[in-house]
Amino acid sequence: MKHIPYRYYLPEEKMPKTWYNLRAAMPEKPDPLINPGTGKPVTPDDLRPVFCDKLIAQELDNDTPEFDIPQPILDMYRIYRPSPLVRAYRMEAALKTPAHIYYKFEGNNTSGSHKLNSALAQVFYAKDQGLKSLTTETGAGQWGTAVAEACAAFGLDLTVYMVRGSYDQKPYRKDVMRTFGATVYPSPSDTTQAGRAILARDPHTTGSLGCAISEAVEKAVTTPDCRYVLGSVLNQVLLHQSIIGLESYEALLEFNEYPDIVIGCAGGGSNLGGLMAPFMRDTLEGKRKGTRYIAVEPASCPSLTRGRYEYDFCDTGKITPMAKMYTLGAEFIPSPNHAGGLRYHGMSPIISKLYHDGYMEAVSYEQTNVFDAAVQFARLETILPAPESAHAIRCAMDEAIRCRETGEEKIILFGLTGTGYFDMSAYASYCDGTMTDYVPKDSEILAR
Amino acid sequence: MKHIPYRYYLPEEKMPKTWYNLRAAMPEKPDPLINPGTGKPVTPDDLRPVFCDKLIAQELDNDTPEFDIPQPILDMYRIYRPSPLVRAYRMEAALKTPAHIYYKFEGNNTSGSHKLNSALAQVFYAKDQGLKSLTTETGAGQWGTAVAEACAAFGLDLTVYMVRGSYDQKPYRKDVMRTFGATVYPSPSDTTQAGRAILARDPHTTGSLGCAISEAVEKAVTTPDCRYVLGSVLNQVLLHQSIIGLESYEALLEFNEYPDIVIGCAGGGSNLGGLMAPFMRDTLEGKRKGTRYIAVEPASCPSLTRGRYEYDFCDTGKITPMAKMYTLGAEFIPSPNHAGGLRYHGMSPIISKLYHDGYMEAVSYEQTNVFDAAVQFARLETILPAPESAHAIRCAMDEAIRCRETGEEKIILFGLTGTGYFDMSAYASYCDGTMTDYVPKDSEILAR
């Protein structure tokens, strides 16, 4: 058997040149976005004030399996990609597991996460259309940083609405975005009608992704030559993030390995959707049987495990289209003690549909348990994981421990989406023993 | 000509298996460390209470050119090495230079810098000798983080004395070290005689590396089964850091490139000494002519460009051996407005000797000028550099601009030592326009 290095980087010439659209392989497609005004599926014209044209085409295309990655995006990808596929030898040894544990590490770039993959794509298309500026929202700050980097690379102005809880918890995140030239407001802010309305109801709110989306969309549609970009949930984002899975697939092929279990943290679903795409294709097309796909979410924001599968707004202000997805309700705001991202009330319609149709599993973990895994992982693998990524680590460890008990030599692949350098207040509370868990009551989730 | 990728990673099997000891090639060796008690060169017995035995042998060996890297260290290196050699195509294009600009990027690991290379070596040897704990000091925090990671990997306890100015400026750095299991004190502290003495003289001091070294050494020699480790200046550290240069050399060979100019930031000299080692060997052995080596230092801590070449203590408390080096005086403390590392009063005796003998150049830059380069680099290359590394960027950009003016297609190699994720308060002050420069007066430097 060929020697498997600790960190494997595909050579530049083997980098994927196309993204893969998982919807093309789905026997039943995700339900369409609905225009809440007409009650009908959204049209490209409905979306045109918000998204740029090429992205609308990608968003609404359920059939084309492959999209060419434009050369300027490939040129940026090759600065920080391929990302390493890591065989976690030290973690395997520490867990005394016969499992082979792999993780695809997307934190080796300054955005600190996989988010840059879609940010570069979205910003390029905006530039290509002749737009001058973009708006977006950010929760933990990774998406905002990624878009700020991409806007610096392609020369567009950017306004970021950052969830106020994160803005206060991670003051330096905004300074990274400013270093890349972005303007950053804590959300809710007084710069939009949506923000002012939310502040009027609750002046001390820590904000939510749903609320920040409302503000960013409003700002985009009221500014000339401006559009809005979103870092997760949307079909186009999962399309761009398929680069993660395609590289993983290719790299594992070289070592004749194929995952029995694919694990990803899931907030809006961008990482997991991208990571699993080519493997799920094999499952959907019947080429492989028995592969398990596990979405891991925080117990404090459990959209798949405790939400309802129904049409809901993508934002708190209810100005966006409605999506058929697992949702906790557009007004849901995670408890302030929740660290990191994975704080969105809904879930990618693609993942929601696959989960609903039985192709996937979902689990949720409480925060302290997740940080137990994060700290153990850091000490073993020398990478300080983002809290988001640590959800996948927790699950991968538990599956590997199960293999130790059963003696099964399973191949486990998980997404290590990013690094935790801007999450040190959460790590500090863990080290101090003051970290707390929170599981929302049914009345908080279903009060709508 | 073979295509040069943006980021090139040597395959695992081409990783160096030995470190290279540059002293072996020096026609005149660096002057020996002096025991201030006896006035004579230090003996292994003098150093035994402070350093572990294998490291003493490396420290005092001027002749052996190559040292085998023990397998457990290689096993850890392969988790995060080889580090990428990056061809800065976007920077070249933006500067409109015919120069080829390469940088060796050491920030792709959680310590955020090259420091992990020596930390793993030093901690392994301590473990191998049966020691139970280590002490060290840290300035900007990168070295402390690296040792904390290494101690977590090899299972030793660690106490870190962190320069108080950095401790206050970068509160999250200590939390990273704590996450890896270290105990961190701001220095000067009341836990040592040296610290109490310095506090008695100046209760509001922001501290210095020299002072933190005094505390860490005192703690090591007064604790059973404990030794001290240092992240720069020492010969052993430059030996371990030669891995940077060896990988760069090998990678450049594959593309038939050889640097005309090798540039590194220089605080204690560990990165530059490691990066240049195999190239300087060629120069010293007459195999190559005309290669320039440039040490870049902050104008606020200009040991090579404004210090004296003489014997001085390595620490403020004057409990360490004396080294012949360029020094600003053991009492020198950089102005509090100075961000990041590169705040040591002295310089590696190897680099000092080579500079004194005319093999190297040195330049200094003021802080705002350095951050101009840092921000331009971040926006072009997508990496947020550490302030330390940005000194080398500034110099590389200036040399590349010179090439634009002369039309010379020079090959420039610089060390990008790490990332600036924990230096955001400095970036914020730059973005706010409140960053200031400081050039010490002669009376501050030479008052001794």
Interface residues (C-beta under 8 A of the other chain):
Chain A: H3 P5 Y6 R7 Y9 P11 E12 E13 M76 R78 I79 Y80 R90 N108 N109 T110 G112 L116 E149 A152 A153 P171 Y172 D175 V176 R178 T179 F180 G181 V375 A378 R379 L380 E381 T382 I383 L384 T419 Y421 F422 M424 S425 Y427 A428 Y430 C431
Chain B: H3 P5 Y6 R7 Y9 P11 E12 E13 M76 R78 I79 Y80 R90 N108 N109 T110 G112 L116 E149 A152 A153 P171 Y172 D175 V176 R178 T179 F180 G181 V375 A378 R379 L380 E381 T382 I383 L384 T419 Y421 F422 M424 S425 Y427 A428 Y430 C431
